[in-house]
């Protein structure tokens, strides 16, 4: 299995998974579930117990970020969010500039909680708008309309110093001519961060089934490439630079929590289906909410796997190549125990460098602007 890497001096990140949603979107393959009722006290108790378990295994570290993801974490009671933040910053000393993000969906009921989340300590909100017209919101199965989305964005910007929102593009029927004004409107809202995702047909989702039956007409590959290029050009012109394949920010407004993943830092993951990486160990939780809840009560429901150096290196390669800055070779070796060259197929790297898709030097490896749309294909080519 190889030896675990030594404890890194880097700060850690904490991911908290809240698995519940109002509805299940037809494109979503996340661990999200719809329930008629939720026992908030039981969930708060279980999350705090799961947090204590992780804290006991990562002593003496500094906490750089907390991310409440889902599911729909804006369905959480603000008191539960506050209790988790208080417990986390008791277990680990918080960095002076700790980033605490909560994902939210913009129904009016959830938006009314935003002030409560800010009072609890959340200082960054990530809002799932997904589209800026009612027809596409309905087609995407979103439980809000555009008016609710824009109202939620106004409330978010009034309560949080840092706001990001998500849009899905490359939607059925979309062209550069239809996307350009929508993206221009999104940029004009003035947030410091945008997450812009091309619609992906994930196995097991309703969209994938519809597409297989010929009932969902997706843009062709040339149109998808044009949409990607347009997105890059318009965001760069607005000073929102693509620091990762799908994430755009003004300098200094990048998601520090997500950067911990992409640079292969240690992070603790709690809640149903949550994954973590700590000191070369992969952690995972049971996915079904009720099974996770019972497992925590019984002191179980968790798995830990010591990763080999090859496994760590492959993960670090997959995560790091998504960044515009690419993979830092020195950090890669420190985090995985292997040199970057050990996990690459050098002949294919050379070919992709010659084709203008990759750059490689003594500092590391990165995709060029031409290569970034093809990150998954490049990874398949170069991984040893």
Protein Blocks (a to p, Z undefined) as FASTA:
>chain_A
ZZaddddfbdcddddddfbdfbdcfkbccdcdddfbdcfklmmmmmmmmmmmmmmmmghi
acfbdcddedjfklpcfklmmmmmmmmmmmpccdfklccdddddfbfklmmmmmmmmmno
pabdcddekpacfklmmmnopabdfklmmmmmmmmmmmpmbdcddddehiehiafklmmm
mmmmmmmnopabdcdddddddehiaklmmmmnopaccddfklmmmmmmmmmmmmmmnopa
cfbfkbccdehiacfklmmmmnopacddedehiacdeehiacdddfblklmmmmmmnopa
iacddddfklmmmmmmmmmmmpmnlpafklmmmmnopafklmccfklmmmmmmnopaccd
fkbccddfklmmmmmmmmmmmpZZ
